[in-house]
Amino acid sequence: MSANDPSASAPDPATDPLAAQAGAPGTVRIESLTKSFGALLANDDVSFEIPAGRILGLVGENGAGKTTVMNVLAGLYLPDRGAIDIAGAPLRLGSPKASVAAGIGMVHQQLKLVETLSGFENLSLARDRGRLLQPSQASADVRALMADLGFAIDLAAQVWQMPLAVRQQLEILRTLAIGARLLILDEPTSVLSPPETVRLFEIVRRIAGSGRAVVLISHKLGEVLEVADDLAVMRAGRVVHRGP
């Protein structure tokens, strides 16, 4: 039975660390977003929903506007017009802090880790307001989250020493550990081998099964059809298809 099958029983927060950490997600609604960069119209009246507990494949050719609309959702860009709400509450646009507080986390194609710091130091920078704690002080919820996701990350190792797939796992762990209830993955398979891609999709299904929403940005339609519950197709800055 799929983790996203409506007939499946909901995860029990008492026994499921990933579900317990997820909080209370809600449907994200993007309404009529438009974003230009000079003469380039990157997003043109974009609207779609991202339901909690499901995986949305956001697909289209390079330059279709996929990453731009997700960067707006993450607070990195201020749109020219449009609105976003989460469970009916408006999101403050153009504010990464507001997006993080609302439970939105994005793992970019170019990972945002500090390579000269350890895995644990990267986690503590995000969780502990810049205090560089010792690995032995890693909180129980982080260790439980790692175990639940099946991550075998040496948090004492510096990031530059880690394989790319492990760095990506660390970025996902960091994003979930600071409270992401909507996880955006931008072209996550571009740095992975086929077996690593299979493993990533197992993790993505597990995350969605905990009640979070996941957006998978890709131009690889075959991969998206393998893992996604819903599909949004963009072309030339517009959504041209939305459905299961």
N, C-alpha and C positions, 0 to 999 in steps of 0.2 A: 504494500500500500504506500502510495506517495505521501511525503510529508505535507504536500499541498492538497491532498485529496480532502474535500469537505467532509467525507465520512470518517476521516482519521480522527482519533481522539486528540484533544489539545495537549501540548506538552505540560507537564506538571512542574511548576516553579520550585516545588519543594525538593524535587529530585533531579531537576534539569538546570544546571548553572547558566546555560545560554539563555533559556527562557526566563529565568529569574532576573537576569541582568537586563532584559530587553525593555522593561517598562511597559507603557501602554501606547503602542503606535496607533496612528490613525491614517486614513486615506489622504494622500497628498493630491491636491488639484492645482494644475497649472492652467491659467486662463489668459488667453490672448496675448501671450508674451511676444514682444517684438524687440529685437536688438540689432543695432547697426554699428559698424565700425567704419566711419567715414561714409564712402559711397557703397560699401559692401553691406548688403542686407543679410545678416547671418541667421536670424530667426524672424519669421514672418507670420504673426498671428498664430502662435503655437499654443495648442490646448490639448491636454490629455490628463488622465488620472493614473496614480500609482497606488494600488490597494495594498494594505498591510498584509503580510503573510504570503505574498506572491512575488514571482520573479518576472520583471518586465524586460524584454529584449528591446533595446532602442537601436535600430539598425538604419543603415543608409550608407551611401558612398562617402569617401573622404570629402569634407567640405559641405556636407548636407546640413550641418548645424547641430549635430547631436551633442557634442561636448559643450558647445556654447550654452545651450539651454540648461544643461546640468551644472555648468559653472554659475549660471544665474541662481539656480536652486541652492547651490552651496554658498551663495553670498559673495562670490568673487567678481561678478559683473552686476552692474545696475542696469536693468532693462530700460528701453525708451518708454515702454508702456506695458501694462499687463499686471497680473496679480497672482499670488500663490497662497493657498491656505492649507493648513494641516488640521484635519478633523474639525473643519469649520472655522478655525482661528487664523487670522491673516498672519503671514510671515513678513517680517521686516526685510525688505529687499536691499541688496548691496551691502550686507553686513555679515561677514563670515562668523562673527561671534553669535549673532542671532540665529544663524542656521545651525551652528553646533548646539546651541542651547535648545533648539527645537528638535534635536535628534537626527540631524542630517550629517552624514559623513561621506566623504569622497576619497577614493583611492585612485590617484591619477596615473596615467600611463607612465609618466616620469615620476617615480616615487619621491616623496618629500621627506625622506629620512636624512638625519645628519650622519654621514658615513664615518666620520672620525669618532663618533660616540658609540657606546655599546647598545645592544638591543634594549637593555633595561633602562639606560639613560634616556633613550628616545621615548620609551613609555613614560618615564617619570616627568619628562619635560611636558608631555601632554596632560598627564593626570595630576601632577603635584605642583603645578604653578612654578615650574622651573627648578624646583629643588632636586638635586641629583642624589637620590637615595642609593643605598647599597642593594645589590641583587637579593641579599638575604631578607630585605624588607619588602620584597614583592608581596602585594596583598593577596589574601586567599582567593579573592574573586578573580584576579588575573590568572593565577595558577589553575583555578577551576575552569576558567574560560579556555585556557590553552589545552587542558586535558579534554574538554568537551569537543573542541574543534579538531583534536588530533594533531596539534602542532607540537613538533619536537624542536623548539628553538632554543639555542644556547644564548640566553639573555646576557651572559657575561661577555660574549664575543662582540667585537666591533663590527659595525654594519658592513664595512668594506670587505670583511672576511667571509661574509655570508653569500651563498649562491643566490641568484636572482629570485628563484622560487621561494626561498626562505625569507628574503627581504620583503617580498610581496605578502607572505603570511604575517610578518611582523607589522606591516602597514595595516593589514586587515585587523589584526589583534589590537593595535593601538586605536584604530577607529572605533571598534566595538567597545573597547575598555573605557572610552570617554563618553559612552552613552548613545552611540548611533542606533537609531531605530529604522532609519532608511540608509542603506549602504549602496553607494554608487561606485561601480567598477568600470573604469575607462579603458577599453581595449586590454583587458587583463591577460588574455592568452598570447599577446604579441611577444612576450619574453619566455614563454613556457614550451616545453616539449610536449608531445601528445600524451604521455603518461601523467605529466604534471597538470595538463589541462583536465584530464579525467578526474584527478584528485581535487582540483579547484572546483569543478562542478559539484562534486560530492559535498564540499564545504558550503557552497552557495545554497544547495538544497537544504542543508542542515540549518543554515542561518534563516532562510525563509520559513522553515518548519518551526522555528522558535517564535514566529509571529512578526518578525521584521519584514519590511519590504526591501527588495533588491532590484537595482537597475543595472543591467549588463549592456554597456555601450559596445557595439561591434559593427564591423562591416562583413563579418563571416556568418552568413545566414545559416549555414548548416549547423554550426556550433550553437547558435542561438535557438534554433528549432529543437535542438536536443535537450536543452535545459529550461527554457523559458515557459511560463504559464501564459503570458500575454505578450503581444507584439505591437510596437509602434514603429512605423516606417517613415523616415524623413527624406525629403528630396528638395534641394534648392531652398532650404530654410523652412519648409512647411511640412506638417504631418499629412501624409497622403493615405495612410492606412492605420487603423487602430482596431485590434480585436484579439480574441484568444488564439 
